[in-house]
Amino acid sequence: MPADLAEKTDRYEALLAEALAAAEPVAPEGTPLADATDEYEEMARSYLEDGRHFREHDDPVNALAAFSYGHAWLDAGARIGLFDVPTEGHLFTE
């Protein structure tokens, strides 16, 4: 059964918003890693905003893509140690 675009877009928007709330920066302030952390978080937040903009303008395909890209930034940041994230659950890959 193919995925429903509206349901999947809803799910990915919620996943990104929840992941942003759960990701805790761990790099020491004033270091290059802190700068990288800020950039990764800014990219994730920007993609969340972009996705919501696309949804408001009836563009669910680009909304879904934006939510997916935003989550990828956070997940990558977690994998390289920029964020402390939950190890259990559905928010981040292991």
C-alpha positions as CSV (number, residue, x, y, z in Angstrom):
1,M,0.0,0.0,0.0
2,P,1.5,3.3,-1.0
3,A,2.1,5.9,1.7
4,D,-0.4,8.8,1.9
5,L,1.4,12.0,1.2
6,A,-0.6,14.1,3.7
7,E,-0.1,11.6,6.5
8,K,3.6,11.3,5.8
9,T,4.1,15.0,5.6
10,D,2.3,15.4,9.0
11,R,4.4,12.7,10.5
12,Y,7.7,14.1,9.3
13,E,6.8,17.6,10.4
14,A,6.1,16.3,13.9
15,L,9.2,14.2,13.9
16,L,11.4,17.2,13.0
17,A,9.8,19.4,15.6
18,E,10.1,16.8,18.3
19,A,13.7,16.0,17.4
20,L,14.6,19.8,17.5
21,A,13.1,19.9,21.0
22,A,15.0,16.8,22.1
23,A,18.5,17.6,20.7
24,E,20.7,19.2,23.3
25,P,23.9,21.0,22.1
26,V,27.0,19.6,23.8
27,A,29.9,21.5,22.3
28,P,31.7,23.9,24.6
29,E,30.7,27.5,23.9
30,G,33.2,29.6,21.8
31,T,34.6,26.6,20.0
32,P,34.5,25.7,16.3
33,L,32.3,22.7,17.3
34,A,29.8,25.1,19.0
35,D,29.7,27.1,15.7
36,A,29.1,23.9,13.8
37,T,26.3,22.9,16.3
38,D,24.7,26.3,15.7
39,E,24.8,25.9,12.0
40,Y,23.3,22.4,12.1
41,E,20.5,23.5,14.4
42,E,19.9,26.6,12.2
43,M,19.6,24.4,9.1
44,A,17.1,22.1,10.8
45,R,15.0,25.0,12.0
46,S,15.1,26.7,8.6
47,Y,14.0,23.5,6.9
48,L,11.1,23.2,9.4
49,E,10.0,26.7,8.6
50,D,10.4,26.1,4.9
51,G,8.3,23.0,5.1
52,R,5.6,24.8,6.9
53,H,5.7,27.5,4.2
54,F,5.4,24.9,1.5
55,R,2.4,23.3,3.3
56,E,0.7,26.7,3.6
57,H,1.1,27.1,-0.2
58,D,-0.3,23.7,-1.1
59,D,3.1,22.2,-2.0
60,P,3.2,19.0,0.1
61,V,6.0,17.3,-1.9
62,N,8.4,20.1,-1.2
63,A,7.1,20.3,2.4
64,L,7.9,16.7,2.9
65,A,11.4,17.1,1.3
66,A,12.1,20.1,3.6
67,F,11.1,18.2,6.7
68,S,13.2,15.2,5.7
69,Y,16.3,17.4,5.0
70,G,15.9,19.2,8.3
71,H,15.8,16.0,10.2
72,A,18.8,14.8,8.3
73,W,20.8,17.8,9.5
74,L,19.9,17.0,13.1
75,D,20.5,13.3,12.8
76,A,23.9,14.0,11.2
77,G,24.8,16.4,14.0
78,A,23.9,13.8,16.6
79,R,25.9,11.1,14.9
80,I,29.1,13.3,14.9
81,G,28.6,14.3,18.5
82,L,27.2,17.8,18.3
83,F,24.0,17.0,20.1
84,D,23.0,14.8,23.0
85,V,19.9,13.0,21.8
86,P,17.6,10.2,23.1
87,T,19.0,6.7,22.4
88,E,15.6,5.1,22.7
89,G,12.6,5.7,20.5
90,H,12.0,6.9,17.0
91,L,13.6,10.3,16.8
92,F,17.2,9.5,15.8
93,T,19.1,6.6,14.1
94,E,21.5,4.6,16.1
